[in-house]
Each structure stands twice: as structure tokens, then as C-alpha cells.
């Protein structure tokens, strides 16, 4: 079985380089166009089930990707983006420039990151992502051939890190532009990564951080 794990399309906060986290920001027109172009490239690829984060930017991306297919979208809160707590809405360039910023290690030394109050750790996101795979995806092996999941940049990196045993020191080396797909295989109860950061449109989007 194959799992197509997509990142959502572009939002205005992506464009403005703001940290979104759990903030419920919708797609912008560019994001909708990327999703539509991706949908056209996938029009002959069948999917049996579809799951999405309930946040608007992911849900709308999933709607566009599957338009006209009649596949119901199943939401799961465990697919939501990592929480940045009170830092949401701030520039993600600032913590890279200021060592005293509470998210400095998140961007510059992810292996050392300790979340500020109200935010999540990488390990917490990995745990809920793995729980989602075990509870919602693993039971589908044998009855489904291809699954679509739409989530978020940091969440997808956390899940890929867990599945592929990728150390946090290499977290930001996982390139995931908006609307990029990472393809996983599920065989005999084991997940493995087939491809990361595959895009189906012509011009790459800016690889904005979450």
C-alpha cells in the first residue's frame, strides 16, 4: 500500500514568512492554484481513502486535490501542525537571528529544542503522528492500495523523521515545498519512505517554514 503525504498549499502567512502552527490560516490564490495544478497531475491516480488535518489550509488543499472524486475527507486532529504557542504569527526569521528567542533552537539546533509554554516538542508531534499511522492507516493494509493524507510542513517532517529514523540534526534538510508529496509504503505492517518532497507543478514554491 502507498501513502501520499502532502503538505498544504501556500497561505498568506507562508508568503509573509510568519509562523502558523495551530493558527487557522486559509490558502491564498497561489496556494489554490498549486493544489489545482497538482490535482490535474494526479487525475489518473486512484485513491481509496483520504485523511486531512482539520485546519483550513490543509482541508481546502485536500478538497482541491480530490475534487469530483466522491471520496469523503476524514479529519483527524493528530494531523494538525506543531503548536508554537504564543509565538504564532511572528516572523520565522527573527528566531534564527536572535539566540535568546524561545524558538531559536527550533530552527537552528532542532536536536536541542525545548518548547516554550504552550508550544509542542518534536517528540510530542512524532508521537501523535505515529499513533495516527498505527490506529488509522495500519488497519487499511490489504483493503486499500493508495491513501492520501494532507497535513503540514513541520508535522510532515516529524512523521518522516520518525518513520525513516532521520535524526533531528537533519530535520530541516527534509525539503517540503507547499503542495509537495512524500510517498510512503506500508508492507507487512512496516512503513518506509519511498520519496520525499515530490512536486507535481512546474514552478517550485518557496519552501517556507511552518
N, C-alpha and C positions, 0 to 999 in steps of 0.2 A: 504494500500500500504506500502511496505517496502523499505527503502533506505539503501543501504550498502555503508557506507562512509569509504573508505580505505585511509590509509597513504601509500605513495610510498615505494618502496624497498630501500635497502641500497645503499648509494653512498660512494665514497672515502672520501668525507668531513664528512659524518657521522662517518666513521671508524676513521678518524683523529681528530674527535671532534671539527670540525670547524662550525661556524655559516653560514648557507647557505642563508637564506632569499630569495631574488629575484635572487641570482646568479644561473645561469642556468647550474647546475651540473648534468651529466648523471648518470645512475645506474652503479654500478660496477658488477662484475660477481656474487658476493654473492647476490646482490640485484635482479639480473635477476633470479637466482636460487630460491630465496624465492618467487618471483612472479610466477614462473613456478610451484612450488610445491603448492602454493595457488590456481592457476588455475586448477590443477588436482583435488583438493579437491572440487572445485566448478563446475566441468564439467557438473553435472546433475542439476545445479541450473539455471533456466532461468532468463534472464534479458531483459527488454523491451527497455530501453534506457540507455545510458552511457554518463557521463559528466566527464571532466578532466580539471585540471589546464593545461595551455599550456607549463609549464616548463618541460624540457626533462625527468626528473626523474619521474614525475607523468604520463606524456603522455605514456612513454615506459612501465611503470607498467600497465597502463590500456590496452595497446596493448597486453601485455602478458596474462593478466587475461582473455581477450576476444578473444584470437587467434582462428581463424576458425569459429567464430560465425556469422560473417557478420553483426555485429552491428556497425554502424558508431559512431565514437567518436566525441562528441560535446565539444569544448573547451570554457571556459569562464574565462576571466582574474580575475574575482572576486574570483576564487578558488585558486589564487596564494598565496604563503607563505607570512607571515608577512615580511615587509621590515625592515632590520636592518641598512639601510643607509650605512655610511662609515665603520661601524663595521663588515660588512660581510667579511668572510674569516678569522676572528680572532678566537682564541680559546674560547670555551664557558666555560672553567674552569676559565679563568682569571677574568671575571666579578664577579664570585662567591667569589673570593679571595680578590678582591680589591673594597672596598666600594666607591672609587672615580670613578670607571669605569662607563661610561654612561649607561651600561646595567645591573648594579648591581641589581637594583630593579626588573628588568625583571625576573631574576632568583630567587632572594632571597625574595623580597617583591612585588609580582606582583600587589597587590592592590594599591601600591604607585607609580607604574611605569609611568614616563613621558618620552616619546620618545625623543631622541636627534634629531637634524636637519636631515631630510631625512629619518627618520625611522617612523614606524606607531605605534599607540597605540592599545591596546587590543580592545578598544571600536570601533575604525575605522574598524578593521578586523571583529569584530562581526557584525557591520552594513552592510558591503558588503556581508558577508555570509548570513545574514538574507534576504537581498534583493535578492540574488540568489535563495534562497529557495522559496520566495514569487513569484518571477517572472518566474522561470524556472521549479520548481518542483510542487508547489501547483496546477497549472492548469492541471497536469497529473493525479490527483486523479480521479479515476473512469475509466480511459482509460488504465492505466498501473498497473501491480501487483508488480513489483520489479525494482528498479533503482540502477545503480552502479555509484558511484562518487569516483574519485581518486584525493586526494589533499595532504596536508602537515601536519606535526606534530603540529605546533603552530596554524595554521589555523583551523585544525580539533578540537583542544581543545577549541578555541574561539567559534566555532559553537556549540559544545556540551555544553559549558558553557551557551550560550545564550538560547538554546533550553531547557536545563534542569535546568535553573536558578541556576547554580553552581557558588558560589562566587569566585572571583579571588584569595582569600586566599587559595583555594583548587585547583588552576589551574594545578599545577604540580603533583597533586595526580591522575590526569587522565592519566593512563598508556597506551601509544600508541607506541609499538614497530614498527619497519618497517614492512610494509605489514599487519598491524593489521586493522581489520574492526570494526567500530562501527555501530550498527544497529538501525535505527530509524523507527518509524511507523508514517504514516500520516492517520488520521481518522477524517472525518468531518471537514477538514480544520485545524486540530491541529497536531503539531508534538510532539512526545515524544520519549524518549530514551528507547530502549529495552535492549541493551547490549553495553558495551564499551570495546575496546581493545581485540577483539576476534582474535586469530591467527589460521591458518589452516595448519601450518607446525610443524615439530617435535621439533626442537631446537629453543627456543626463540632468537630473535636478540637482540643486545644491544639496550636499549631504549634511543637512542641518542636524545638529544635536537635538535631543528631545526638548 
